[in-house]
Amino acid sequence: MFSIGGGEDLNQSGPFVIHSRTQWRDAHLITTWNTSELLGMSFEGEWVRSVSAGSRESTLEIHAKSSQGQRADAVLLFRKK
């Protein structure tokens, strides 16, 4: 569960505890997050959500980085039929 007031949220995801903050920045709902460490590895990143002007499309950008320097980025586009 995520609150949008900018306060810290804690959620369990598998063996990790995710620390996150979600807030509006212009027309984007942005969640910055990081995980607890497990076996010497942790992760951090950002989820950026937006909706098109006509509300026909919504986008989720996913950006993540491991404590070992590996990066992953993805963009999901959802279209209303």
VOTORSE-454549 format. One record per atom (N, C-alpha, C, O): residue in one letter; atom name; x, y negated, z. Coordinates in nm, 4 decimals. Layout:
<recs>
REC / A / CA / X / Y / Z
...
</recs>
This chain:
<recs>
REC / M / N / 0.0836 / 0.1159 / 0.0000
REC / M / CA / 0.0000 / 0.0000 / 0.0000
REC / M / C / 0.0893 / -0.1239 / 0.0000
REC / M / O / 0.1930 / -0.1271 / 0.0664
REC / F / N / 0.0478 / -0.2255 / -0.0752
REC / F / CA / 0.1246 / -0.3484 / -0.0850
REC / F / C / 0.0348 / -0.4673 / -0.0525
REC / F / O / -0.0782 / -0.4752 / -0.1008
REC / S / N / 0.0841 / -0.5580 / 0.0278
REC / S / CA / 0.0141 / -0.6835 / 0.0519
REC / S / C / 0.0766 / -0.7885 / -0.0396
REC / S / O / 0.1919 / -0.7734 / -0.0799
REC / I / N / 0.0030 / -0.8945 / -0.0730
REC / I / CA / 0.0554 / -0.9931 / -0.1681
REC / I / C / 0.0914 / -1.1257 / -0.1014
REC / I / O / 0.1094 / -1.2260 / -0.1704
REC / G / N / 0.1020 / -1.1278 / 0.0281
REC / G / CA / 0.1337 / -1.2513 / 0.0976
REC / G / C / 0.2812 / -1.2780 / 0.1153
REC / G / O / 0.3171 / -1.3799 / 0.1742
REC / G / N / 0.3689 / -1.1909 / 0.0670
REC / G / CA / 0.5113 / -1.2118 / 0.0796
REC / G / C / 0.5726 / -1.1452 / 0.2015
REC / G / O / 0.6945 / -1.1478 / 0.2187
REC / G / N / 0.4892 / -1.0849 / 0.2872
REC / G / CA / 0.5416 / -1.0147 / 0.4039
REC / G / C / 0.5984 / -0.8794 / 0.3646
REC / G / O / 0.5701 / -0.8283 / 0.2563
REC / E / N / 0.6782 / -0.8220 / 0.4526
REC / E / CA / 0.7404 / -0.6935 / 0.4219
REC / E / C / 0.6428 / -0.5780 / 0.4422
REC / E / O / 0.5713 / -0.5715 / 0.5422
REC / D / N / 0.6416 / -0.4872 / 0.3447
REC / D / CA / 0.5629 / -0.3640 / 0.3530
REC / D / C / 0.6597 / -0.2466 / 0.3598
REC / D / O / 0.7679 / -0.2509 / 0.3013
REC / L / N / 0.6204 / -0.1420 / 0.4314
REC / L / CA / 0.6988 / -0.0183 / 0.4385
REC / L / C / 0.6124 / 0.0964 / 0.3903
REC / L / O / 0.5006 / 0.1143 / 0.4385
REC / N / N / 0.6624 / 0.1740 / 0.2962
REC / N / CA / 0.5901 / 0.2884 / 0.2421
REC / N / C / 0.6858 / 0.4051 / 0.2265
REC / N / O / 0.8037 / 0.3863 / 0.1968
REC / Q / N / 0.6352 / 0.5247 / 0.2466
REC / Q / CA / 0.7144 / 0.6466 / 0.2300
REC / Q / C / 0.6979 / 0.6964 / 0.0869
REC / Q / O / 0.5857 / 0.7045 / 0.0367
REC / S / N / 0.8081 / 0.7298 / 0.0210
REC / S / CA / 0.8055 / 0.7881 / -0.1125
REC / S / C / 0.9065 / 0.9019 / -0.1136
REC / S / O / 1.0269 / 0.8786 / -0.1246
REC / G / N / 0.8576 / 1.0243 / -0.1021
REC / G / CA / 0.9482 / 1.1380 / -0.0907
REC / G / C / 1.0344 / 1.1199 / 0.0333
REC / G / O / 0.9822 / 1.0918 / 0.1412
REC / P / N / 1.1650 / 1.1357 / 0.0195
REC / P / CA / 1.2523 / 1.1232 / 0.1366
REC / P / C / 1.2890 / 0.9782 / 0.1696
REC / P / O / 1.3561 / 0.9537 / 0.2699
REC / F / N / 1.2466 / 0.8821 / 0.0875
REC / F / CA / 1.2847 / 0.7423 / 0.1051
REC / F / C / 1.1746 / 0.6603 / 0.1725
REC / F / O / 1.0557 / 0.6880 / 0.1564
REC / V / N / 1.2166 / 0.5598 / 0.2476
REC / V / CA / 1.1263 / 0.4553 / 0.2957
REC / V / C / 1.1497 / 0.3357 / 0.2044
REC / V / O / 1.2629 / 0.2897 / 0.1895
REC / I / N / 1.0422 / 0.2853 / 0.1431
REC / I / CA / 1.0534 / 0.1713 / 0.0532
REC / I / C / 1.0158 / 0.0450 / 0.1303
REC / I / O / 0.9061 / 0.0345 / 0.1851
REC / H / N / 1.1089 / -0.0506 / 0.1335
REC / H / CA / 1.0858 / -0.1829 / 0.1918
REC / H / C / 1.0536 / -0.2750 / 0.0754
REC / H / O / 1.1321 / -0.2841 / -0.0189
REC / S / N / 0.9396 / -0.3436 / 0.0797
REC / S / CA / 0.9032 / -0.4270 / -0.0348
REC / S / C / 0.8354 / -0.5559 / 0.0098
REC / S / O / 0.7816 / -0.5660 / 0.1200
REC / R / N / 0.8401 / -0.6542 / -0.0802
REC / R / CA / 0.7693 / -0.7814 / -0.0634
REC / R / C / 0.7042 / -0.8126 / -0.1972
REC / R / O / 0.7688 / -0.8049 / -0.3016
REC / T / N / 0.5769 / -0.8477 / -0.1940
REC / T / CA / 0.5028 / -0.8778 / -0.3159
REC / T / C / 0.4443 / -1.0169 / -0.3054
REC / T / O / 0.3848 / -1.0535 / -0.2041
REC / Q / N / 0.4621 / -1.0948 / -0.4124
REC / Q / CA / 0.4055 / -1.2293 / -0.4135
REC / Q / C / 0.3835 / -1.2754 / -0.5568
REC / Q / O / 0.4420 / -1.2213 / -0.6506
REC / W / N / 0.2987 / -1.3756 / -0.5720
REC / W / CA / 0.2723 / -1.4340 / -0.7028
REC / W / C / 0.3826 / -1.5330 / -0.7365
REC / W / O / 0.4248 / -1.6116 / -0.6517
REC / R / N / 0.4290 / -1.5286 / -0.8612
REC / R / CA / 0.5199 / -1.6287 / -0.9154
REC / R / C / 0.4628 / -1.6677 / -1.0504
REC / R / O / 0.4724 / -1.5924 / -1.1473
REC / D / N / 0.4039 / -1.7852 / -1.0559
REC / D / CA / 0.3293 / -1.8292 / -1.1739
REC / D / C / 0.2195 / -1.7265 / -1.2017
REC / D / O / 0.1388 / -1.6987 / -1.1130
REC / A / N / 0.2142 / -1.6697 / -1.3218
REC / A / CA / 0.1099 / -1.5719 / -1.3561
REC / A / C / 0.1581 / -1.4283 / -1.3411
REC / A / O / 0.0977 / -1.3367 / -1.3967
REC / H / N / 0.2661 / -1.4078 / -1.2666
REC / H / CA / 0.3232 / -1.2737 / -1.2486
REC / H / C / 0.3144 / -1.2317 / -1.1028
REC / H / O / 0.3428 / -1.3103 / -1.0124
REC / L / N / 0.2749 / -1.1078 / -1.0812
REC / L / CA / 0.2754 / -1.0488 / -0.9479
REC / L / C / 0.4048 / -0.9683 / -0.9373
REC / L / O / 0.4227 / -0.8693 / -1.0084
REC / I / N / 0.4943 / -1.0105 / -0.8491
REC / I / CA / 0.6287 / -0.9542 / -0.8436
REC / I / C / 0.6524 / -0.8836 / -0.7109
REC / I / O / 0.6309 / -0.9403 / -0.6038
REC / T / N / 0.6968 / -0.7597 / -0.7201
REC / T / CA / 0.7347 / -0.6819 / -0.6025
REC / T / C / 0.8842 / -0.6580 / -0.6082
REC / T / O / 0.9337 / -0.5961 / -0.7024
REC / T / N / 0.9567 / -0.7064 / -0.5082
REC / T / CA / 1.0981 / -0.6733 / -0.4940
REC / T / C / 1.1069 / -0.5655 / -0.3876
REC / T / O / 1.0375 / -0.5727 / -0.2862
REC / W / N / 1.1902 / -0.4669 / -0.4091
REC / W / CA / 1.1932 / -0.3526 / -0.3185
REC / W / C / 1.3335 / -0.2956 / -0.3046
REC / W / O / 1.4198 / -0.3172 / -0.3895
REC / N / N / 1.3543 / -0.2226 / -0.1963
REC / N / CA / 1.4758 / -0.1444 / -0.1762
REC / N / C / 1.4405 / -0.0256 / -0.0890
REC / N / O / 1.3414 / -0.0266 / -0.0160
REC / T / N / 1.5235 / 0.0764 / -0.0981
REC / T / CA / 1.4953 / 0.1991 / -0.0230
REC / T / C / 1.5946 / 0.2167 / 0.0915
REC / T / O / 1.7008 / 0.1544 / 0.0954
REC / S / N / 1.5568 / 0.3019 / 0.1822
REC / S / CA / 1.6496 / 0.3466 / 0.2853
REC / S / C / 1.7576 / 0.4298 / 0.2184
REC / S / O / 1.7416 / 0.4721 / 0.1039
REC / E / N / 1.8660 / 0.4534 / 0.2879
REC / E / CA / 1.9750 / 0.5343 / 0.2336
REC / E / C / 1.9518 / 0.6814 / 0.2654
REC / E / O / 1.9073 / 0.7162 / 0.3747
REC / L / N / 1.9823 / 0.7666 / 0.1693
REC / L / CA / 1.9727 / 0.9105 / 0.1884
REC / L / C / 2.0916 / 0.9744 / 0.1194
REC / L / O / 2.1115 / 0.9562 / -0.0007
REC / L / N / 2.1702 / 1.0487 / 0.1944
REC / L / CA / 2.2889 / 1.1169 / 0.1409
REC / L / C / 2.3800 / 1.0192 / 0.0655
REC / L / O / 2.4355 / 1.0519 / -0.0394
REC / G / N / 2.3937 / 0.8997 / 0.1214
REC / G / CA / 2.4837 / 0.8002 / 0.0633
REC / G / C / 2.4286 / 0.7258 / -0.0560
REC / G / O / 2.5029 / 0.6515 / -0.1201
REC / M / N / 2.3012 / 0.7422 / -0.0889
REC / M / CA / 2.2439 / 0.6758 / -0.2046
REC / M / C / 2.1199 / 0.5969 / -0.1651
REC / M / O / 2.0401 / 0.6411 / -0.0824
REC / S / N / 2.1051 / 0.4796 / -0.2255
REC / S / CA / 1.9847 / 0.3983 / -0.2068
REC / S / C / 1.9533 / 0.3305 / -0.3402
REC / S / O / 2.0330 / 0.3359 / -0.4338
REC / F / N / 1.8381 / 0.2675 / -0.3477
REC / F / CA / 1.7931 / 0.2030 / -0.4702
REC / F / C / 1.7342 / 0.0673 / -0.4380
REC / F / O / 1.6902 / 0.0429 / -0.3256
REC / E / N / 1.7332 / -0.0219 / -0.5377
REC / E / CA / 1.6672 / -0.1511 / -0.5243
REC / E / C / 1.6133 / -0.1901 / -0.6603
REC / E / O / 1.6600 / -0.1413 / -0.7633
REC / G / N / 1.5149 / -0.2781 / -0.6602
REC / G / CA / 1.4608 / -0.3186 / -0.7886
REC / G / C / 1.3466 / -0.4164 / -0.7779
REC / G / O / 1.3227 / -0.4781 / -0.6741
REC / E / N / 1.2765 / -0.4282 / -0.8898
REC / E / CA / 1.1676 / -0.5247 / -0.9020
REC / E / C / 1.0627 / -0.4681 / -0.9965
REC / E / O / 1.0952 / -0.4079 / -1.0989
REC / W / N / 0.9369 / -0.4882 / -0.9608
REC / W / CA / 0.8237 / -0.4568 / -1.0483
REC / W / C / 0.7558 / -0.5883 / -1.0801
REC / W / O / 0.7217 / -0.6640 / -0.9892
REC / V / N / 0.7357 / -0.6166 / -1.2075
REC / V / CA / 0.6730 / -0.7418 / -1.2504
REC / V / C / 0.5454 / -0.7068 / -1.3259
REC / V / O / 0.5496 / -0.6405 / -1.4296
REC / R / N / 0.4315 / -0.7521 / -1.2725
REC / R / CA / 0.3019 / -0.7241 / -1.3348
REC / R / C / 0.2444 / -0.8527 / -1.3927
REC / R / O / 0.2554 / -0.9594 / -1.3324
REC / S / N / 0.1827 / -0.8415 / -1.5107
REC / S / CA / 0.1159 / -0.9561 / -1.5723
REC / S / C / -0.0020 / -0.9083 / -1.6557
REC / S / O / -0.0101 / -0.7920 / -1.6953
REC / V / N / -0.0930 / -1.0016 / -1.6812
REC / V / CA / -0.2124 / -0.9745 / -1.7621
REC / V / C / -0.2163 / -1.0786 / -1.8729
REC / V / O / -0.1888 / -1.1960 / -1.8483
REC / S / N / -0.2505 / -1.0369 / -1.9952
REC / S / CA / -0.2558 / -1.1293 / -2.1089
REC / S / C / -0.3687 / -1.2295 / -2.0901
REC / S / O / -0.4587 / -1.2091 / -2.0086
REC / A / N / -0.3629 / -1.3383 / -2.1667
REC / A / CA / -0.4607 / -1.4469 / -2.1543
REC / A / C / -0.6047 / -1.3977 / -2.1701
REC / A / O / -0.6934 / -1.4448 / -2.0989
REC / G / N / -0.6292 / -1.3057 / -2.2605
REC / G / CA / -0.7641 / -1.2547 / -2.2808
REC / G / C / -0.7974 / -1.1333 / -2.1962
REC / G / O / -0.9026 / -1.0720 / -2.2140
REC / S / N / -0.7103 / -1.0990 / -2.1062
REC / S / CA / -0.7247 / -0.9811 / -2.0184
REC / S / C / -0.7374 / -0.8507 / -2.0957
REC / S / O / -0.7921 / -0.7532 / -2.0442
REC / R / N / -0.6878 / -0.8479 / -2.2182
REC / R / CA / -0.6939 / -0.7262 / -2.2997
REC / R / C / -0.5727 / -0.6365 / -2.2766
REC / R / O / -0.5776 / -0.5164 / -2.3032
REC / E / N / -0.4641 / -0.6950 / -2.2270
REC / E / CA / -0.3426 / -0.6175 / -2.2022
REC / E / C / -0.2858 / -0.6507 / -2.0648
REC / E / O / -0.2930 / -0.7648 / -2.0191
REC / S / N / -0.2300 / -0.5506 / -2.0006
REC / S / CA / -0.1531 / -0.5746 / -1.8789
REC / S / C / -0.0171 / -0.5077 / -1.8968
REC / S / O / -0.0051 / -0.4043 / -1.9625
REC / T / N / 0.0824 / -0.5676 / -1.8384
REC / T / CA / 0.2202 / -0.5219 / -1.8538
REC / T / C / 0.2808 / -0.4965 / -1.7164
REC / T / O / 0.2575 / -0.5720 / -1.6219
REC / L / N / 0.3580 / -0.3905 / -1.7066
REC / L / CA / 0.4354 / -0.3609 / -1.5871
REC / L / C / 0.5805 / -0.3431 / -1.6299
REC / L / O / 0.6141 / -0.2493 / -1.7022
REC / E / N / 0.6664 / -0.4349 / -1.5837
REC / E / CA / 0.8102 / -0.4236 / -1.6075
REC / E / C / 0.8720 / -0.3587 / -1.4843
REC / E / O / 0.8421 / -0.3978 / -1.3715
REC / I / N / 0.9569 / -0.2609 / -1.5056
REC / I / CA / 1.0220 / -0.1889 / -1.3962
REC / I / C / 1.1726 / -0.2057 / -1.4117
REC / I / O / 1.2292 / -0.1734 / -1.5162
REC / H / N / 1.2369 / -0.2565 / -1.3070
REC / H / CA / 1.3815 / -0.2744 / -1.3057
REC / H / C / 1.4343 / -0.2082 / -1.1790
REC / H / O / 1.3841 / -0.2346 / -1.0698
REC / A / N / 1.5347 / -0.1228 / -1.1928
REC / A / CA / 1.5886 / -0.0518 / -1.0766
REC / A / C / 1.7389 / -0.0361 / -1.0894
REC / A / O / 1.7933 / -0.0292 / -1.1997
REC / K / N / 1.8053 / -0.0307 / -0.9740
REC / K / CA / 1.9503 / -0.0106 / -0.9707
REC / K / C / 1.9834 / 0.0771 / -0.8513
REC / K / O / 1.9292 / 0.0585 / -0.7424
REC / S / N / 2.0729 / 0.1729 / -0.8723
REC / S / CA / 2.1158 / 0.2599 / -0.7627
REC / S / C / 2.2354 / 0.1974 / -0.6926
REC / S / O / 2.3007 / 0.1084 / -0.7472
REC / S / N / 2.2637 / 0.2440 / -0.5724
REC / S / CA / 2.3799 / 0.1949 / -0.4983
REC / S / C / 2.5104 / 0.2341 / -0.5666
REC / S / O / 2.6165 / 0.1816 / -0.5332
REC / Q / N / 2.5025 / 0.3259 / -0.6616
REC / Q / CA / 2.6207 / 0.3675 / -0.7375
REC / Q / C / 2.6353 / 0.2890 / -0.8675
REC / Q / O / 2.7236 / 0.3178 / -0.9483
REC / G / N / 2.5469 / 0.1879 / -0.8877
REC / G / CA / 2.5592 / 0.0993 / -1.0031
REC / G / C / 2.4812 / 0.1395 / -1.1268
REC / G / O / 2.4859 / 0.0685 / -1.2273
REC / Q / N / 2.4099 / 0.2506 / -1.1228
REC / Q / CA / 2.3301 / 0.2907 / -1.2397
REC / Q / C / 2.2047 / 0.2044 / -1.2466
REC / Q / O / 2.1431 / 0.1741 / -1.1444
REC / R / N / 2.1676 / 0.1648 / -1.3696
REC / R / CA / 2.0498 / 0.0804 / -1.3910
REC / R / C / 1.9453 / 0.1542 / -1.4745
REC / R / O / 1.9779 / 0.2397 / -1.5568
REC / A / N / 1.8205 / 0.1194 / -1.4512
REC / A / CA / 1.7103 / 0.1722 / -1.5329
REC / A / C / 1.6083 / 0.0605 / -1.5490
REC / A / O / 1.5743 / -0.0080 / -1.4525
REC / D / N / 1.5601 / 0.0424 / -1.6707
REC / D / CA / 1.4589 / -0.0582 / -1.7005
REC / D / C / 1.3547 / 0.0041 / -1.7918
REC / D / O / 1.3869 / 0.0846 / -1.8792
REC / A / N / 1.2294 / -0.0343 / -1.7706
REC / A / CA / 1.1198 / 0.0148 / -1.8548
REC / A / C / 1.0100 / -0.0903 / -1.8584
REC / A / O / 0.9958 / -0.1704 / -1.7660
REC / V / N / 0.9330 / -0.0889 / -1.9659
REC / V / CA / 0.8165 / -0.1763 / -1.9785
REC / V / C / 0.6980 / -0.0889 / -2.0180
REC / V / O / 0.7026 / -0.0174 / -2.1181
REC / L / N / 0.5924 / -0.0958 / -1.9382
REC / L / CA / 0.4687 / -0.0232 / -1.9685
REC / L / C / 0.3640 / -0.1248 / -2.0122
REC / L / O / 0.3428 / -0.2254 / -1.9443
REC / L / N / 0.2988 / -0.0993 / -2.1247
REC / L / CA / 0.1963 / -0.1878 / -2.1777
REC / L / C / 0.0642 / -0.1122 / -2.1779
REC / L / O / 0.0534 / -0.0042 / -2.2360
REC / F / N / -0.0357 / -0.1694 / -2.1127
REC / F / CA / -0.1684 / -0.1096 / -2.1044
REC / F / C / -0.2646 / -0.1946 / -2.1856
REC / F / O / -0.2739 / -0.3153 / -2.1635
REC / R / N / -0.3371 / -0.1330 / -2.2803
REC / R / CA / -0.4328 / -0.2050 / -2.3642
REC / R / C / -0.5741 / -0.1594 / -2.3338
REC / R / O / -0.6008 / -0.0398 / -2.3214
REC / K / N / -0.6636 / -0.2546 / -2.3219
REC / K / CA / -0.8049 / -0.2261 / -2.2967
REC / K / C / -0.8699 / -0.1890 / -2.4300
REC / K / O / -0.8496 / -0.2567 / -2.5308
REC / K / N / -0.9476 / -0.0816 / -2.4293
REC / K / CA / -1.0161 / -0.0392 / -2.5530
REC / K / C / -1.1444 / -0.1150 / -2.5695
REC / K / O / -1.2164 / -0.0939 / -2.6671
</recs>
